[in-house]
């Protein structure tokens, strides 16, 4: 519980810093913005990021007794944003990763967590554009290789949960920008062994990303 609270506080601090830096930088650079800057309704933004997935795990029943955890992972992520207004966009996040047990001998499982977010973009006409987003996540668990002593661990394959986001885009050229982003995603699964319930695993990762993007 202490680790969960600590991770939550870290995520909140990072999000606040991202937003604060973006707003401060956007005000400082407002006078230097020109016609190459800004995003507008109808624009499509494509971002490619390297992301660090930091699970914020909680468990129940037997999983708690075993102190089951989930390791961090670093993977690529692709997202597409369509601007429905100058300041409002809809983002679809695509990526996949393998989550492994921190116990080291339980194996792992792949996750596909497409996430849909509604974003509000501050300073949309500027070169430095912080944003906030909120939406929904669907997670599909596949390639389940979890096991105990050779006996497979069964899990539920589907999870729905909310997602929240903060980030900033910094325009470099007319079409190219760099991006920093942090997300909180809520996902969970139930585990069983031989038909006997082992408990619930809430993964609920914080996802920190850096990348580049193109505006079309």
C-alpha positions as CSV (number, residue, x, y, z in Angstrom):
1,X,0.0,0.0,0.0
2,X,2.9,2.4,0.8
3,X,4.5,1.7,-2.6
4,X,1.1,2.2,-4.3
5,X,0.7,5.6,-2.5
6,X,4.3,6.6,-3.3
7,X,3.9,5.7,-7.0
8,X,0.6,7.6,-7.2
9,X,2.3,10.7,-5.6
10,X,5.2,10.5,-8.0
11,X,2.8,10.3,-11.0
12,X,0.9,13.3,-9.8
13,X,4.1,15.3,-9.3
14,X,5.4,14.4,-12.8
15,X,2.1,15.3,-14.4
16,X,2.0,18.6,-12.6
17,X,5.6,19.4,-13.6
18,X,4.9,18.5,-17.3
19,X,1.8,20.7,-17.4
20,X,3.5,23.5,-15.4
21,X,6.6,23.5,-17.6
22,X,4.5,23.4,-20.7
23,X,2.4,26.4,-19.6
24,X,5.4,28.4,-18.5
25,X,7.4,27.7,-21.7
26,X,4.3,28.5,-23.9
27,X,3.9,31.9,-22.3
28,X,7.6,32.7,-22.6
29,X,7.7,31.8,-26.3
30,X,4.3,33.2,-27.3
31,X,5.9,36.3,-28.8
32,X,8.1,34.2,-31.0
33,X,5.4,32.0,-32.5
34,X,4.9,32.3,-36.3
35,X,2.8,30.9,-39.1
36,X,4.5,27.4,-38.8
37,X,3.2,27.0,-35.3
38,X,0.0,25.6,-34.0
39,X,-2.6,22.9,-34.6
40,X,-6.1,23.4,-36.0
41,X,-9.3,21.5,-36.5
42,X,-8.9,18.7,-39.0
43,X,-5.2,18.2,-38.3
44,X,-3.9,14.7,-37.7
45,X,-1.0,14.2,-35.2
46,X,1.0,11.0,-35.3
47,X,3.4,10.3,-32.4
48,X,6.0,7.5,-31.9
49,X,7.2,7.2,-28.3
50,X,9.5,5.1,-26.2
51,X,7.5,4.4,-23.1
52,X,8.4,3.0,-19.6
53,X,5.6,1.0,-18.1
54,X,5.7,1.2,-14.3
55,X,3.1,-1.1,-12.7
56,X,1.3,0.0,-9.5
57,X,0.3,-3.4,-8.3
58,X,-2.3,-4.5,-5.8
59,X,-3.5,-8.0,-5.2
60,X,-6.0,-10.1,-3.2
61,X,-6.2,-13.6,-1.6
62,X,-3.5,-16.0,-2.5
63,X,-1.7,-13.6,-4.8
64,X,-1.3,-11.3,-1.8
65,X,0.1,-14.1,0.3
66,X,2.7,-14.9,-2.4
67,X,3.5,-11.2,-2.7
68,X,3.1,-11.3,-6.5
69,X,4.3,-8.2,-8.4
70,X,4.8,-7.1,-12.0
71,X,8.1,-6.0,-13.5
72,X,8.6,-2.7,-15.3
73,X,8.9,-2.7,-19.1
74,X,10.2,-0.4,-21.9
75,X,8.5,-0.7,-25.3
76,X,7.5,1.5,-28.3
77,X,4.1,3.1,-28.6
78,X,2.2,4.6,-31.5
79,X,-0.7,7.1,-31.2
80,X,-2.9,8.9,-33.6
81,X,-4.7,12.2,-32.7
82,X,-7.5,13.8,-34.8
83,X,-8.2,17.4,-33.9
84,X,-12.0,17.9,-33.9
85,X,-11.6,21.5,-32.7
86,X,-8.5,23.8,-32.7
87,X,-8.1,23.0,-29.0
88,X,-9.8,19.5,-28.7
89,X,-8.5,16.2,-30.0
90,X,-9.4,12.5,-29.9
91,X,-6.3,10.2,-29.4
92,X,-6.0,6.5,-30.0
93,X,-3.0,4.9,-28.4
94,X,-1.7,1.6,-29.8
95,X,1.1,-0.7,-28.3
96,X,1.7,-4.0,-26.8
97,X,4.1,-5.4,-24.2
98,X,4.9,-8.4,-22.1
99,X,4.3,-8.2,-18.4
100,X,6.4,-10.6,-16.3
101,X,6.1,-11.7,-12.6
102,X,8.5,-10.1,-10.2
103,X,8.8,-13.6,-8.5
104,X,10.8,-14.7,-11.5
105,X,9.4,-18.2,-11.9
106,X,5.7,-17.6,-12.7
107,X,6.3,-16.6,-16.4
108,X,4.5,-13.7,-18.1
109,X,1.6,-12.6,-20.3
110,X,1.3,-10.2,-23.2
111,X,-1.1,-7.3,-23.1
112,X,-2.7,-5.2,-25.9
113,X,-4.2,-2.1,-24.2
114,X,-5.7,0.2,-26.9
115,X,-6.7,3.5,-25.2
116,X,-9.1,6.2,-26.4
117,X,-8.7,9.7,-24.9
118,X,-10.3,13.1,-25.3
119,X,-7.6,15.8,-25.1
120,X,-7.7,19.5,-24.4
121,X,-4.8,21.3,-25.9
122,X,-3.6,24.5,-24.3
123,X,-2.0,27.3,-26.5
124,X,-3.0,25.4,-29.6
125,X,-1.6,28.2,-31.8
126,X,1.8,28.1,-30.2
127,X,4.9,26.1,-30.7
128,X,4.8,24.7,-27.1
129,X,1.4,23.0,-26.5
130,X,0.6,21.3,-23.2
131,X,-2.4,19.1,-23.0
132,X,-4.6,17.0,-20.7
133,X,-6.6,13.9,-21.6
134,X,-9.1,11.5,-20.1
135,X,-10.7,8.4,-21.6
136,X,-11.2,4.7,-21.5
137,X,-8.8,1.7,-21.8
138,X,-9.5,-1.8,-23.0
139,X,-6.9,-4.4,-22.3
140,X,-6.6,-7.8,-24.0
141,X,-4.4,-10.4,-22.3
142,X,-2.9,-12.9,-24.7
143,X,0.0,-15.4,-25.0
144,X,-0.5,-16.4,-21.3
145,X,2.6,-18.3,-20.2
146,X,1.9,-18.0,-16.4
147,X,2.4,-21.2,-14.5
148,X,3.2,-22.7,-11.1
149,X,5.4,-25.9,-11.2
150,X,4.3,-26.5,-14.8
151,X,0.6,-26.1,-14.1
152,X,-0.9,-23.2,-16.1
153,X,-2.4,-20.2,-14.3
154,X,-5.7,-19.1,-15.9
155,X,-6.6,-15.4,-16.2
156,X,-9.5,-13.4,-17.4
157,X,-8.6,-12.1,-20.9
158,X,-10.4,-8.7,-20.9
159,X,-10.3,-5.6,-18.8
160,X,-11.9,-2.2,-19.1
161,X,-10.9,0.9,-17.1
162,X,-10.4,4.6,-17.1
163,X,-7.3,6.4,-18.3
164,X,-5.8,9.9,-17.7
165,X,-3.0,11.7,-19.4
166,X,-0.8,14.9,-19.3
167,X,1.8,15.9,-21.8
168,X,3.4,18.6,-24.0
169,X,4.2,18.9,-27.7
170,X,7.0,21.2,-28.8
171,X,7.0,22.2,-32.5
172,X,10.5,21.9,-34.1
173,X,9.5,22.5,-37.8
174,X,6.3,23.1,-39.6
175,X,5.4,19.3,-39.5
176,X,7.8,17.9,-36.8
177,X,7.5,18.1,-33.0
178,X,8.8,16.4,-29.9
179,X,6.6,15.0,-27.2
180,X,6.7,14.2,-23.5
181,X,3.7,12.3,-22.0
182,X,2.6,10.6,-18.8
183,X,-0.5,8.4,-18.5
184,X,-2.3,6.5,-15.7
185,X,-4.1,3.4,-16.9
186,X,-6.3,1.2,-14.8
187,X,-6.3,-2.5,-15.8
188,X,-6.8,-5.8,-13.9
189,X,-7.3,-9.5,-14.2
190,X,-8.4,-12.4,-12.1
191,X,-6.2,-15.5,-11.7
192,X,-7.1,-19.2,-11.0
193,X,-5.2,-22.5,-10.8
194,X,-6.9,-25.7,-11.5
195,X,-10.3,-24.0,-11.1
196,X,-9.4,-22.6,-7.7
197,X,-9.4,-18.8,-7.5
198,X,-6.0,-17.2,-6.6
199,X,-7.2,-13.6,-6.4
200,X,-7.3,-10.4,-8.4
201,X,-4.3,-8.6,-9.8
202,X,-4.7,-4.9,-10.3
203,X,-1.8,-3.7,-12.5
204,X,-2.8,0.0,-12.9
205,X,0.5,1.2,-14.5
206,X,1.9,4.7,-14.8
207,X,3.3,5.1,-18.4
208,X,6.0,7.7,-19.1
209,X,6.9,8.4,-22.7
210,X,9.2,10.5,-24.8
211,X,9.0,10.6,-28.6
212,X,8.6,12.5,-31.8
213,X,5.5,13.4,-33.9
214,X,4.3,14.6,-37.3
215,X,1.5,16.9,-38.0
216,X,-0.5,16.2,-41.2
